[in-house]
């Protein structure tokens, strides 16, 4: 009778130990999810009704849409393209980033910006930037896909 009880307790304890270990190692933090290369796919705003209005990023001249890369050392690079004078012109920026909860702070050479993370998973990053243009509040939404 003792042997079945000991086997049962051993199985129960093993199940508890293994289930606790897998839960903690399977969870990725926002920082872990953010690190990597992201391609901009959509941009837009929040309209008066409070709904998002998103459009695919226009691609005149068939230039690349660009790339953001967040590195684990807290730095990033931003590469974007514009079609000018019948050719694709690239613009590179570098900076540092920090993340706390759902707030992403990006420090570019020409100044900092604060972004709110609306969605972050293994394939999608959606950011919101709020700013003032004179007395007019502006909200920009940017959507990225992992490369």
C-alpha positions in Angstrom: 0.0 0.0 0.0 2.9 2.4 0.7 4.4 1.9 -2.7 1.4 3.2 -4.7 1.1 6.2 -2.4 4.8 7.0 -2.8 4.5 6.7 -6.6 1.4 8.9 -6.6 3.1 11.6 -4.5 6.3 11.4 -6.7 4.2 11.8 -9.8 2.3 14.7 -8.4 5.4 16.5 -7.2 7.2 15.9 -10.5 4.2 17.3 -12.4 4.1 20.4 -10.2 7.9 21.0 -10.6 7.9 20.6 -14.4 4.8 22.7 -14.9 6.2 25.6 -12.9 9.5 25.5 -14.8 7.9 25.5 -18.2 5.6 28.5 -17.3 8.4 30.7 -16.3 10.7 29.9 -19.2 8.0 30.2 -21.9 7.1 33.8 -21.0 8.9 36.4 -23.1 9.2 39.9 -21.8 8.3 42.9 -24.0 12.0 43.6 -24.2 12.7 40.1 -25.6 9.9 40.5 -28.1 11.0 44.0 -29.2 14.6 43.0 -30.0 15.1 42.3 -33.7 14.3 43.7 -37.1 11.0 45.3 -37.9 9.6 46.4 -41.3 7.0 49.2 -41.4 3.8 48.0 -43.1 1.1 50.4 -42.2 0.7 53.9 -40.9 -2.3 56.0 -39.8 -4.0 57.9 -37.0 -7.0 57.7 -34.7 -10.0 59.5 -36.1 -12.6 61.5 -34.1 -14.7 58.4 -33.5 -11.7 56.9 -31.6 -11.1 54.2 -34.2 -7.8 53.6 -36.0 -7.5 54.5 -39.6 -4.6 52.6 -41.1 -3.2 52.5 -44.7 -0.5 50.5 -46.2 2.7 52.5 -46.5 2.9 54.0 -50.0 5.7 52.8 -52.2 6.3 55.2 -55.1 9.3 54.2 -57.1 9.2 50.7 -55.6 11.7 51.7 -52.9 12.1 49.4 -49.8 9.8 50.5 -47.0 12.7 50.6 -44.5 13.7 48.8 -41.4 14.0 49.4 -37.6 16.4 47.2 -35.7 16.3 47.1 -31.9 19.5 45.6 -30.4 19.8 44.0 -26.9 22.4 46.6 -25.9 19.8 49.3 -25.9 20.7 50.8 -29.3 18.7 50.9 -32.6 19.1 51.7 -36.2 16.4 53.2 -38.4 16.7 52.9 -42.2 14.0 54.5 -44.4 13.8 55.3 -48.1 12.2 58.0 -50.1 11.7 58.3 -53.9 13.4 61.5 -55.0 14.6 62.6 -58.5 13.6 59.3 -59.9 15.7 57.3 -57.5 15.5 55.7 -54.0 17.3 57.7 -51.4 18.1 56.1 -48.0 18.2 57.8 -44.6 19.9 56.2 -41.7 19.4 57.2 -38.0 20.9 55.6 -34.9 20.0 56.0 -31.3 19.2 54.4 -28.0 16.0 52.9 -26.6 14.6 51.9 -23.3 11.3 50.2 -22.5 9.2 50.3 -19.3 5.9 48.5 -19.3 4.2 49.7 -22.5 6.3 52.9 -23.0 9.1 52.8 -25.5 11.5 55.8 -25.3 13.7 56.3 -28.4 16.5 58.8 -28.4 17.5 59.9 -31.9 20.4 62.3 -32.6 17.9 65.1 -33.2 15.9 64.4 -30.0 13.8 61.9 -28.0 10.4 60.5 -28.8 8.0 58.6 -26.5 5.9 55.8 -28.0 3.1 53.7 -26.5 3.1 50.0 -27.5 -0.4 49.1 -28.5 0.5 45.5 -29.7 3.7 43.5 -29.4 4.1 39.8 -30.2 6.4 37.6 -32.2 5.2 39.0 -35.6 3.6 42.4 -35.0 4.7 45.7 -33.4 2.1 48.5 -33.2 3.2 51.9 -31.8 1.3 55.1 -31.0 2.9 58.5 -30.9 1.0 61.5 -29.5 2.1 65.0 -30.2 1.0 68.6 -30.5 1.0 70.6 -33.7 0.3 74.1 -32.4 -2.9 73.6 -30.5 -3.9 70.6 -32.6 -3.3 67.1 -30.9 -2.0 64.5 -33.4 -1.9 60.8 -32.9 0.2 58.6 -35.2 0.0 54.9 -35.4 2.7 52.8 -37.0 2.5 49.0 -37.6 5.6 46.8 -38.2 6.1 43.2 -39.1 9.1 41.2 -37.9 11.6 40.5 -40.6 
